Amino acid sequence: MEPVSIMDHFEAPRNVGEIESPDAEYRAVNPVCGDEVHVTFRLRDKGIEEVRFKAFGCHASIAAISLLTERITGGSVAEALMVDPAMLAGWFADLPVGRRHAVELAVDAVRGALGGPGDRR
């Protein structure tokens, strides 16, 4: 998989929106910077059929949750829970060092919704 640009996912985020009557959802907030991500999931047979998000925050936070939702859609819940912040950061070609909080927030939101380990802010 080729690394992707933050600006690509910021300017044209994927999976924006909210699923009505979701099977799982979670709202993660970074108390330091105020960035916020709300994810909703439709699950089928231990897999992720659909995931949508709404986000408020910096360009890196929006790009991180966009890329993460794109990569986990169609996969298993177990695979989604294996994604960690370092893995998500590695999928970007240009994540600034000072924006690590963005990938942590995205991973926390997904783990919170799917019942995995997370920060639970």
MOJO-V418863 format. One record per backbone hydrogen bond with DSSP energy under -0.5 kcal/mol. CO is the residue of the C=O (numbers start at 1). NH is the residue of the N-H. E is the energy in kcal/mol with one decimal. If there is no record, write none. Layout:
CO:NH:E, CO:NH:E
This chain:
4:93:-3.0, 4:94:-0.6, 5:9:-1.4, 6:10:-2.2, 7:11:-2.8, 8:12:-1.5, 10:13:-0.6, 15:53:-2.1, 19:22:-0.7, 24:41:-3.0, 26:28:-0.5, 26:39:-2.6, 28:37:-2.6, 29:31:-0.8, 30:34:-2.6, 35:30:-2.7, 36:56:-2.7, 37:28:-3.0, 38:54:-2.1, 39:26:-1.9, 40:52:-2.4, 41:23:-2.6, 41:24:-1.2, 41:43:-0.5, 42:49:-1.9, 42:50:-1.8, 44:47:-1.8, 46:77:-2.2, 47:44:-2.2, 47:49:-0.9, 48:74:-2.9, 50:42:-2.7, 52:40:-2.4, 53:17:-2.8, 54:38:-2.9, 56:36:-3.1, 58:62:-2.0, 59:63:-2.3, 60:64:-2.5, 61:65:-2.0, 62:66:-1.9, 63:67:-2.7, 64:68:-2.4, 65:69:-2.5, 66:70:-2.0, 67:71:-2.3, 68:72:-1.9, 69:73:-1.5, 72:75:-2.1, 75:48:-3.2, 76:80:-2.0, 77:81:-2.3, 78:82:-0.8, 79:82:-0.7, 79:83:-0.6, 80:83:-1.0, 84:88:-2.4, 85:89:-2.7, 86:90:-1.8, 87:91:-0.8, 88:91:-1.0, 89:92:-1.4, 91:4:-2.6, 94:96:-0.6, 96:99:-2.1, 97:100:-1.0, 99:102:-1.7, 99:103:-0.7, 100:104:-1.9, 101:105:-2.4, 102:106:-1.9, 103:107:-2.3, 104:108:-2.5, 105:109:-2.2, 106:110:-2.0, 107:111:-2.8, 108:112:-2.6, 109:113:-2.0, 110:114:-2.2, 111:115:-0.9, 111:116:-2.4
